[in-house]
Amino acid sequence: MGGEVLCARPMLAAWMAEYDEIGCEYVRALADQGIDLVDRAFFDQAASAARDRLRAAGAIVRNGGASVLWGSLSPACEACTGEACSQTFFLSLACNRSCYYCFNRNQVGFKESQRLDVGWKGELDSFFDEHPDVACVGLTGGEPLLHADEAVAFLAHARHRAPRAHLRIYTAGDFLDESLLARLADAGLDELRLSVKLEPDEVGAGGSVHLGEVDEALRRARLAQRYVPHVMVEMPAIPGTGVQMRALLRGLDEMGAFGINLLEFGYPMGGWPEFARRGLAVASPPFAVPYDYAYAGGLPVARSELMCLELLEYAVSEGLSLGVHYCSLENKNRSQIRQQNAAYALDERFWEMDAEDFFWKTAKAFDADVPVVCERLDRMGMPYRRDGQDGSVMFHVRNLPGVVEDGGLGAENVFPIVSYNVAEPCAGGFAVRELKIEPWGWEKGMGVIGEAWTARAAACELLALTLRYPSTTLAEAVASGEWLDATCEIASALGLALPEGFGAGLPGAEGERAGAGCGSLGSGESASAGSAVAGSRPAPDAEELLRALRPEATRLFVGAPEPACSPYEGVWRARAEGVPALLFVNPHSMEVERFCRACGLGRPEGTNEPLDHVATELELMCRLAAQAAGEVVEDGLPGGSPTAAYDEFLNEHALAWMPGFATRLAADARHPLYVAAAQFLGAFVGSE
């Protein structure tokens, strides 16, 4: 397995461990700041499935999935990650609003930039002198219309200097009136992007949702449409605003608006209490490739991407004619990487700039694989370069299939990696900086199935969250339907057989879903929101759900005096052996504690909970599965590798009691969440 591959390749193992530690250190630093984090694997499978459905429906999936489009796309968005020259300016970062998620605070010189830049014309002229072929020019803020006269003058001068450029402006629209719109149109404005600020759906009497902000945004868009050729909305998709967002899409489509840019919601590295108050969390790890990205939009908020994809699916299913574009934070970062890397030419014999994520990439092999790879490249007549420091060999990524498959069945296995790089300016030119390495084609050798391990990790994480004392995070996931969707997506990925009618009684299981054993599901917010709009019973409020879950969890797992279904391995094993069930000091509990500590997992902070609690054991299995998925090597693990440690714990502990626990829980639970959790746990451990 993967651990064996790395144990036999110490230099490769060292490099992979170093890059993994860089990512882990970054995540730990975020957690130390009090930021709530959610493993992105919890949502990524559902997002991947949504992209597949959208692609099959005719949507355009761009930039490796970082951008998804239904309908028309603004020329400025095309230029963002394309070859055409595009530039956005601001006159001032001053704004009449104070949005908790505004990322302008991350801009360099934010305080000074709140003053009007009186030298904007000279800066604009300098840019046009250097880039006479500019295709798109944007004016943003702050709120650019705080300085309406200067904004009009800016656009008029840009139109004079670049007659064929596409001119756009970003505004919340608070200062728009017919007089100002006429002036903007006369100055040559091609596109107006209206921002809309929404709070999570406020449900009133009868399950109705207040749409005041949506109605006001539509009024402003209709007014702007009388003067500006292209009127669109650009805004972050905030989890919990699904009903309002669908109403906004319908209204924009009815008026014939050009489109909407759905932005992945970002945390701007400040003011976390406002995000926490709304039950939000940051996806972890935040970036596919760790780097000091220049875009100030912050870190991706979990569930926002799924919501954007849900809205795209809604647009497809409703046959909306307006353009709907999902632009992720990753897409913003890829725009930077493209511009940065395109400025430098690397040796094409060894390097390729990826057409989707725009990193410079090369292939490498280490340790005992080096002479084998060199021999195969020699036979292929392909160039390679040896590294005198770590002994690796570097070659073009297009030669990876030949290197791995050379010799056919029974040939010596090799385990190359792909190296992700950026070019950075330095004294005397530029330097190439490696940011990440990842395995390539390893499944052709030792059968490392990263996706299966990722799915196992997601299953364990979801079950651990569910079987702990109920939290706000759990209640919100269940109430939105995301819990049920995530469970079904994970079960599908692992090939688990869930019973007919799985999830009955939970949000997202109404109508056709109930009794269908999950089937093909999107994310839960669309289901619950759609049900509310259609007039069926609305999804429960998260707080109401939490009030129902906590007494049920207490009855099941704590009890007075005895729990209905003990959550401790030691109790179950003791009963099976006919001996007293003593917490902490029974031999099975003590063995679990030793095993956990060997794997780096201690007792949860602030608790005196025995480590043989079902949730803690699942957290341990999640940790080991995640390490196996990432091919992480950690000293001291039982068995010497994450896969060996996982298998040992599964066979020696989990399988010894969790199937019985799951059966008992399904029989004793009175709330549908715990019935579904028991069925999912039973299917999961039964398949292992």
C-alpha positions in Angstrom: 0.0 0.0 0.0 1.0 3.7 0.0 2.9 3.5 3.2 5.0 0.7 1.9 5.8 2.8 -1.2 7.1 5.7 0.9 8.9 3.5 3.4 11.0 2.1 0.5 11.6 5.7 -0.9 12.9 7.8 2.0 13.7 10.9 -0.1 10.3 10.9 -1.7 8.7 10.3 1.8 10.7 13.3 3.2 9.5 15.6 0.5 5.9 14.5 0.8 6.0 14.9 4.6 7.5 18.3 4.3 4.8 19.6 2.0 2.1 18.0 4.1 3.4 19.7 7.2 3.4 23.1 5.5 -0.3 22.6 4.8 -1.0 21.3 8.3 0.9 24.1 9.9 -1.2 26.6 8.0 -4.5 24.9 9.1 -3.3 24.8 12.7 -2.5 28.5 12.6 -6.1 29.2 11.4 -7.5 27.0 14.2 -5.3 28.8 16.8 -7.0 32.1 15.7 -10.4 30.6 16.7 -11.6 30.1 13.2 -14.0 27.2 12.8 -12.9 24.7 10.2 -14.7 21.9 8.3 -12.8 19.2 6.4 -13.5 20.1 2.7 -13.8 16.3 1.9 -17.1 16.6 3.7 -18.5 18.6 0.7 -16.1 18.0 -2.2 -17.7 14.7 -3.3 -21.1 16.4 -3.5 -19.6 19.3 -5.4 -17.9 17.0 -7.8 -21.1 15.1 -8.5 -22.9 18.4 -9.1 -20.2 19.5 -11.6 -20.7 16.1 -13.4 -24.5 16.7 -13.6 -24.0 20.2 -14.9 -21.5 19.1 -17.5 -23.9 16.4 -18.7 -26.7 19.1 -18.9 -24.6 21.3 -21.2 -23.0 23.7 -18.7 -19.3 24.7 -19.4 -16.9 23.6 -16.7 -13.8 25.8 -17.0 -10.3 26.1 -15.4 -10.4 22.6 -14.0 -13.8 23.1 -12.3 -12.9 26.4 -10.6 -15.4 28.1 -12.9 -18.8 26.8 -14.2 -21.0 28.6 -16.7 -24.6 28.3 -17.9 -25.3 30.7 -20.7 -23.5 33.9 -21.5 -20.2 35.0 -19.9 -19.1 38.6 -19.5 -16.1 39.5 -21.7 -14.3 40.7 -18.5 -14.7 37.2 -17.0 -13.4 35.6 -20.2 -10.3 37.9 -20.0 -9.7 37.2 -16.4 -8.1 33.8 -17.0 -7.7 34.2 -20.8 -5.1 35.8 -23.0 -6.7 39.2 -23.4 -5.4 42.1 -21.3 -7.7 43.2 -18.5 -7.3 45.6 -15.6 -9.4 46.8 -12.7 -8.9 50.1 -11.0 -10.3 51.9 -8.0 -10.5 55.6 -7.2 -11.0 55.0 -3.5 -11.8 52.1 -1.1 -14.2 54.3 0.8 -17.7 52.8 1.1 -21.0 53.9 2.6 -21.7 50.3 3.7 -20.0 48.2 6.4 -20.4 44.5 5.3 -19.0 42.0 7.7 -17.5 40.0 4.8 -15.8 42.9 3.0 -12.3 42.0 2.0 -11.0 45.5 1.3 -9.5 45.5 4.8 -7.0 43.0 3.3 -5.8 45.4 0.7 -2.4 46.9 1.1 -2.6 50.5 2.4 -6.4 50.1 3.1 -6.6 53.2 5.4 -4.7 55.5 3.0 -6.7 54.2 0.1 -10.0 55.3 1.6 -9.1 58.8 0.4 -9.8 59.7 -3.3 -6.8 59.1 -5.5 -6.5 62.5 -7.2 -3.7 61.2 -9.5 -5.9 58.5 -11.2 -5.7 60.1 -14.6 -1.9 59.8 -14.8 -2.0 56.2 -13.6 -4.6 55.4 -16.2 -2.6 57.0 -19.0 0.6 55.2 -17.9 -1.3 51.9 -18.1 -2.7 52.6 -21.5 0.7 53.7 -22.8 2.0 50.3 -21.8 -1.1 48.3 -22.8 -2.7 49.9 -25.9 -4.5 46.7 -26.7 -6.3 46.4 -23.4 -9.6 44.5 -23.8 -11.4 45.1 -20.5 -11.2 47.9 -18.0 -13.1 47.9 -14.7 -13.8 50.5 -11.9 -14.4 49.2 -8.4 -14.2 50.3 -4.8 -15.2 50.7 -2.1 -18.3 52.2 -3.6 -17.1 54.0 -6.7 -20.2 56.1 -7.0 -19.4 57.9 -3.7 -17.3 59.9 -6.1 -19.8 60.0 -8.9 -18.2 62.9 -10.9 -14.7 61.2 -10.8 -16.3 57.8 -11.7 -17.9 59.4 -14.8 -14.7 61.2 -15.7 -12.7 57.9 -15.3 -15.0 56.0 -17.7 -15.0 58.8 -20.2 -11.2 59.0 -20.2 -10.9 55.2 -20.5 -13.3 55.2 -23.4 -11.2 58.0 -25.1 -7.9 56.1 -24.6 -9.3 52.6 -25.4 -12.3 53.0 -27.8 -12.8 49.3 -28.2 -12.3 48.2 -24.6 -15.2 46.7 -22.5 -15.9 49.1 -19.6 -17.6 48.0 -16.4 -18.3 49.3 -13.0 -19.1 47.6 -9.7 -21.6 49.2 -7.3 -24.1 48.4 -4.6 -26.4 50.8 -6.4 -27.3 53.0 -3.4 -26.7 56.2 -5.4 -28.1 55.1 -8.8 -30.7 57.4 -10.3 -31.7 58.2 -13.8 -29.5 61.3 -14.0 -26.4 59.4 -12.9 -27.1 56.4 -15.1 -27.5 58.7 -18.1 -24.1 60.2 -17.4 -22.5 56.8 -17.0 -24.0 55.7 -20.3 -22.7 58.8 -22.0 -19.3 58.1 -20.7 -19.3 54.8 -22.5 -20.2 52.3 -19.8 -20.8 48.8 -21.2 -21.5 46.8 -18.1 -22.9 47.5 -14.6 -22.3 44.8 -11.9 -24.7 45.2 -9.0 -23.8 43.8 -5.6 -26.6 42.5 -3.3 -26.2 41.9 0.4 -28.3 39.1 1.9 -28.7 37.6 5.3 -29.8 34.0 5.9 -33.4 33.4 4.9 -35.8 35.0 7.4 -38.8 32.8 7.6 -42.1 34.5 8.5 -45.6 33.3 9.2 -46.7 30.4 7.1 -43.1 29.6 6.0 -42.7 32.7 3.8 -39.3 34.3 3.3 -38.8 38.0 3.3 -37.6 39.2 -0.1 -37.2 42.9 0.6 -33.5 43.1 -0.4 -34.2 41.0 -3.5 -37.0 43.3 -4.6 -34.8 46.4 -4.1 -32.0 44.8 -6.1 -34.3 44.0 -9.0 -35.7 47.5 -8.9 -32.2 48.9 -9.3 -31.3 46.4 -12.0 -34.4 47.3 -14.0 -33.6 51.0 -13.7 -29.9 50.4 -14.8 -31.1 48.3 -17.7 -32.7 51.3 -19.3 -29.3 52.9 -19.8 -26.5 50.3 -19.7 -26.2 47.5 -22.3 -25.2 44.7 -19.9 -26.7 44.7 -16.4 -25.7 41.8 -14.1 -25.4 40.9 -10.4 -22.1 39.9 -8.8 -22.4 38.7 -5.2 -21.2 36.0 -2.9 -23.5 33.0 -2.3 -24.0 33.0 1.5 -25.1 29.6 3.0 -28.7 29.9 4.2 -29.9 32.4 1.6 -31.2 29.8 -1.0 -34.8 30.9 -1.2 -33.8 34.6 -1.7 -31.2 33.6 -4.3 -33.7 31.6 -6.3 -36.1 34.5 -6.3 -33.3 36.8 -7.4 -32.4 34.5 -10.3 -36.0 34.3 -11.4 -36.4 38.1 -11.3 -33.3 38.7 -13.2 -34.3 36.2 -15.9 -37.8 37.7 -16.2 -36.4 41.2 -16.8 -33.9 39.9 -19.4 -30.8 40.8 -17.4 -27.4 39.8 -18.9 -26.5 37.4 -16.0 -25.2 36.8 -12.5 -21.7 36.0 -11.2 -22.0 33.7 -8.1 -18.9 34.2 -6.0 -17.7 31.6 -3.5 -18.2 33.3 -0.1 -14.9 34.2 1.5 -13.7 35.0 5.1 -11.5 38.1 4.9 -9.2 37.1 7.8 -10.9 39.5 10.3 -14.2 39.7 12.3 -14.7 36.0 12.7 -17.4 36.4 15.4 -19.8 37.7 12.8 -19.2 34.5 10.7 -19.5 32.3 13.8 -22.7 34.0 14.8 -24.2 32.9 11.5 -23.0 29.3 12.0 -20.4 29.5 9.2 -17.0 27.7 9.0 -14.0 27.8 6.7 -13.3 24.8 4.3 -10.1 23.1 5.3 -7.6 23.0 3.7 -8.5 26.3 2.2 -6.4 26.0 -1.0 -5.7 23.1 -3.3 -2.1 24.4 -3.7 -0.8 26.5 -0.7 0.6 29.8 -1.8 0.7 33.5 -0.8 -2.1 34.5 -3.2 -2.5 38.2 -4.0 -6.3 38.1 -4.2 -7.7 39.6 -1.0 -11.0 37.7 -1.0 -9.9 35.5 1.9 -10.6 31.9 2.7 -13.4 29.8 1.2 -16.5 29.5 3.5 -17.8 25.9 3.6 -21.0 25.1 1.8 -20.9 28.2 -0.4 -19.5 26.3 -3.3 -22.2 23.7 -3.0 -24.8 26.5 -2.9 -23.4 28.1 -6.1 -23.6 24.8 -7.9 -27.1 24.2 -6.6 -28.1 27.6 -8.1 -26.6 26.6 -11.4 -28.6 23.4 -11.4 -31.7 25.4 -10.5 -31.1 27.7 -13.5 -30.6 24.6 -15.8 -33.7 22.8 -14.5 -35.9 26.0 -14.8 -34.5 26.8 -18.3 -33.4 30.3 -17.3 -32.0 32.3 -20.2 -29.7 34.6 -18.2 -26.0 33.8 -17.8 -25.2 32.1 -14.5 -21.5 31.9 -13.7 -19.9 30.3 -10.6 -16.5 31.9 -9.9 -14.7 30.2 -7.0 -12.0 31.7 -4.9 -9.8 29.1 -6.6 -10.7 30.7 -9.9 -9.6 34.1 -8.7 -6.3 32.6 -7.5 -5.8 30.9 -10.9 -6.1 34.2 -12.6 -3.1 35.4 -10.6 -1.1 32.2 -11.3 -1.8 32.5 -15.1 -0.6 36.1 -15.3 2.4 35.4 -13.1 3.6 32.2 -14.9 2.8 33.5 -18.4 5.4 36.3 -17.9 8.2 33.8 -17.9 9.3 31.1 -20.4 10.6 27.8 -19.0 12.4 25.1 -20.9 9.7 23.2 -22.9 11.7 20.0 -22.8 10.9 19.7 -19.1 8.1 22.1 -18.3 4.4 22.6 -19.2 2.0 25.3 -18.1 -1.2 23.5 -17.2 -4.1 24.7 -19.3 -6.5 24.4 -16.4 -4.8 25.6 -13.2 -1.9 27.5 -14.9 0.9 26.1 -12.7 4.2 25.2 -14.3 4.4 21.4 -14.0 7.1 18.9 -14.3 7.4 15.2 -13.4 9.9 13.7 -11.0 11.1 10.4 -9.6 13.1 9.7 -6.5 15.3 7.1 -4.8 15.5 3.6 -6.4 13.0 4.7 -9.2 15.6 7.1 -10.7 17.7 4.6 -12.7 14.6 2.7 -13.9 13.0 6.0 -15.1 16.2 7.2 -16.7 16.5 3.9 -18.6 12.9 4.1 -19.8 13.3 7.7 -20.9 16.5 6.8 -22.8 14.6 4.0 -24.6 11.8 6.6 -25.5 14.4 9.1 -26.6 13.1 11.7 -24.2 15.3 14.2 -22.2 15.6 14.3 -18.5 17.6 16.2 -15.9 19.2 14.9 -12.7 19.2 16.9 -9.5 22.5 16.9 -7.7 21.1 17.7 -4.3 18.3 15.2 -3.7 19.2 12.7 -6.5 15.8 13.0 -8.2 15.2 13.0 -12.0 13.0 15.5 -13.7 11.2 15.0 -17.0 8.2 16.3 -19.0 4.7 15.4 -17.7 3.7 14.1 -21.1 6.1 11.2 -20.6 4.5 10.0 -17.4 2.3 7.3 -19.1 5.2 5.8 -20.9 7.4 5.9 -17.8 4.9 4.1 -15.6 3.6 1.6 -18.2 6.9 0.8 -19.9 7.5 -2.9 -20.0 3.9 -4.0 -19.6 2.7 -6.6 -17.2 5.2 -7.6 -14.6 7.5 -4.7 -15.3 9.2 -3.0 -12.3 6.8 -0.5 -10.7 7.8 3.1 -10.4 6.1 5.9 -8.5 6.6 9.3 -10.0 5.1 12.6 -8.8 3.9 15.8 -10.5 5.5 19.0 -9.2 3.4 22.3 -9.1 5.5 25.5 -9.5 5.3 29.2 -9.9 7.8 31.6 -11.4 8.7 34.5 -9.2 10.9 37.6 -10.0 14.2 37.9 -8.2 17.5 39.7 -8.6 18.8 39.0 -12.1 15.6 37.5 -13.5 13.3 34.9 -12.0 13.3 31.8 -9.9 11.0 28.7 -10.0 9.4 27.9 -6.7 7.9 24.4 -6.0 4.7 24.5 -4.1 3.3 21.0 -4.1 3.9 17.5 -5.2 1.3 14.8 -5.8 1.5 11.1 -6.8 0.8 10.3 -10.4 -0.3 6.8 -11.7 0.4 5.1 -8.4 -2.8 3.0 -8.7 -1.0 1.3 -11.6 1.5 0.0 -9.2 0.5 -0.6 -5.6 -3.2 0.2 -5.9 -3.3 3.3 -3.8 -7.0 4.3 -4.0 -7.0 7.8 -2.6 -10.6 8.5 -3.4 -11.8 5.5 -1.4 -9.7 6.6 1.6 -11.1 10.1 1.3 -14.6 8.7 1.3 -13.8 6.6 4.4 -12.5 9.7 6.1 -15.6 11.7 5.2 -17.8 8.8 6.5 -16.0 8.7 9.8 -16.0 12.5 10.2 -19.8 12.7 9.5 -20.6 9.9 11.9 -18.4 11.3 14.6 -20.1 14.7 14.3 -23.5 13.0 14.5 -22.7 10.8 17.5 -21.2 13.5 19.7 -23.4 15.7 21.8 -25.4 17.7 19.3 -23.8 20.9 18.1 -25.1 23.9 16.2 -23.0 22.7 13.2 -24.8 19.4 13.2 -28.3 20.9 13.6 -27.7 23.3 10.7 -26.4 20.6 8.5 -29.4 18.4 9.2 -31.9 21.2 8.9 -30.6 22.3 5.6 -30.7 18.8 4.2 -26.9 18.7 3.7 -26.5 15.9 6.3 -28.7 13.6 4.3 -27.1 14.6 1.0 -23.6 14.1 2.3 -24.5 10.7 3.7 -25.9 9.5 0.5 -23.0 10.9 -1.6 -20.5 9.1 0.7 -22.5 5.9 0.6 -22.6 6.0 -3.1 -18.8 6.6 -3.3 -18.2 3.6 -1.0 -20.8 1.4 -2.6 -22.7 1.0 0.7 -26.2 -0.5 0.6 -28.5 1.8 2.6 -32.0 0.5 3.4 -35.1 1.4 1.5 -36.5 4.7 2.8 -33.2 5.7 4.3 -33.5 9.2 5.9 -37.3 9.2 6.0 -38.4 12.1 8.3 -35.2 14.2 7.7 -35.1 17.4 5.8 -34.3 16.7 2.1 -36.2 13.3 2.2 -39.6 14.7 1.4 -41.5 13.7 -1.7 -39.8 11.4 -4.2 -36.7 11.0 -2.0 -38.4 9.3 0.9 -38.5 5.6 0.2 -36.1 5.8 -2.6 -33.0 5.0 -0.6 -31.2 8.2 -1.5 -30.9 7.9 -5.3 -29.1 10.8 -7.1 -29.0 13.7 -4.8 -27.9 17.3 -5.1 -27.2 19.4 -2.0 -29.9 19.7 0.7 -30.5 23.4 0.6 -32.1 23.2 -2.8 -34.4 20.4 -1.7 -35.6 22.1 1.5 -35.9 25.5 -0.1 -37.7 24.1 -3.1 -40.1 22.2 -0.9 -40.9 25.4 1.1 -41.6 27.3 -2.1 -43.8 24.6 -3.4 -45.9 24.7 -0.3 -45.0 21.4 1.4 -44.0 21.4 5.0 -41.0 23.7 5.6 -37.7 22.3 6.9 -37.3 22.7 10.7 -35.4 25.6 12.1 -31.9 24.6 13.2 -32.4 25.9 16.7 -35.7 24.0 17.0 -33.9 20.9 15.7 -31.1 21.3 18.2 -33.7 21.5 21.0 -35.1 18.2 19.9 -31.8 16.4 19.4 -30.1 17.2 22.7 -32.6 15.5 25.0 -32.7 12.5 22.7 -28.9 12.3 22.7 -28.9 12.5 26.5 -31.5 9.7 26.7 -29.6 7.5 24.3 -26.0 8.1 25.3 -25.9 9.5 28.8 -29.1 8.2 30.5 -30.5 8.6 34.0 -29.2 6.5 35.4 -28.3 4.2 32.4 -28.1 5.2 28.7 -30.4 3.4 26.3 -27.4 2.7 24.1 -24.0 3.1 25.6 -21.5 4.8 23.3 -18.4 3.1 24.9 -16.5 0.2 23.5 -15.4 -0.9 26.9 -19.0 -1.3 28.1 -20.0 -3.3 25.1 -17.0 -5.6 25.2 -17.4 -6.1 29.0 -21.0 -7.1 28.6 -20.0 -9.6 25.8 -17.4 -11.1 28.2 -19.8 -11.1 31.2 -17.6 -8.8 33.4 -18.3 -5.5 35.1 -18.3 -2.5 32.6 -15.9 0.0 34.2 -15.2 3.2 32.3 -11.6 4.2 31.8 -10.0 1.3 33.5 -11.3 -1.7 31.7 -8.6 -3.4 29.4 -10.4 -2.5 26.1 -10.7 1.2 27.0 -7.1 1.3 28.1 -6.0 -0.3 24.8 -8.0 2.2 22.8 -6.4 5.0 24.8 -2.9 3.7 24.1 -3.7 3.2 20.4 -5.1 6.8 20.1 -2.1 8.3 21.7 0.3 6.4 19.4 -1.6 8.0 16.5 -1.4 11.5 18.0 -5.0 11.7 19.2 -5.7 12.7 22.8 -8.8 13.3 24.9 -10.9 16.2 23.5 -9.9 19.5 25.3 -12.1 20.5 28.2 -13.6 17.0 28.6 -13.0 13.9 30.7 -14.5 11.7 28.1 -13.1 8.1 27.8 -11.4 7.7 24.5 -13.4 4.6 23.6 -16.5 6.7 22.9 -17.9 5.8 19.5 -17.3 9.4 18.2 -13.7 9.5 19.3 -13.0 6.1 17.7 -14.5 7.4 14.5 -12.4 10.5 14.7 -9.3 8.3 15.0 -10.4 6.3 11.9 -11.1 9.6 10.1 -7.6 10.8 10.9 -5.9 7.6 9.7 -8.0 7.4 6.5 -7.2 11.0 5.7 -3.5 10.3 6.2 -3.8 7.2 3.9 -5.6 9.3 1.3 -2.8 11.8 1.3 0.0 9.3 1.6 1.2 10.8 4.8 4.0 9.0 6.7 4.0 9.5 10.5 6.5 8.0 12.8 5.3 5.6 15.5 2.0 4.6 13.9 0.9 1.1 14.8 1.8 -1.1 11.9 4.1 1.5 10.5 1.7 3.3 8.2 -1.8 4.9 8.2 -3.4 2.1 6.2 -1.9 -0.6 8.5 -3.0 1.4 11.6 -6.5 1.8 10.2 -6.9 -1.9 9.4 -5.6 -2.9 12.8 -7.9 -0.6 14.7 -10.9 -1.6 12.5 -10.3 -5.3 13.1 -9.2 -5.2 16.8 -11.7 -2.6 18.0 -14.4 -1.1 15.7 -15.7 -4.4 14.2 -15.7 -6.0 17.7 -18.6 -3.7 18.9 -19.8 -1.1 16.4 -22.1 -3.4 14.4 -24.0 -4.3 17.6 -24.0 -0.7 18.7 -25.5 0.3 15.3 -28.2 -2.3 15.5 -29.2 -1.3 19.1 -29.2 2.4 18.2 -31.5 1.9 15.2 -33.9 0.0 17.4 -33.9 2.4 20.4 -33.7 5.8 18.6 -36.8 7.9 18.5 -35.5 10.7 16.3 -35.0 10.0 12.6 -31.5 11.4 12.6 -30.2 8.7 15.0 -32.1 6.0 13.1 -30.4 7.1 9.9 -27.0 7.5 11.6 -27.3 3.9 13.0 -28.2 2.6 9.5 -25.3 4.4 7.9 -22.8 3.2 10.6 -24.1 -0.3 10.3 -23.6 -0.2 6.5 -20.2 1.4 6.8 -18.6 -1.0 9.3 -20.4 -3.9 7.6 -18.7 -3.1 4.3 -15.2 -2.8 5.9 
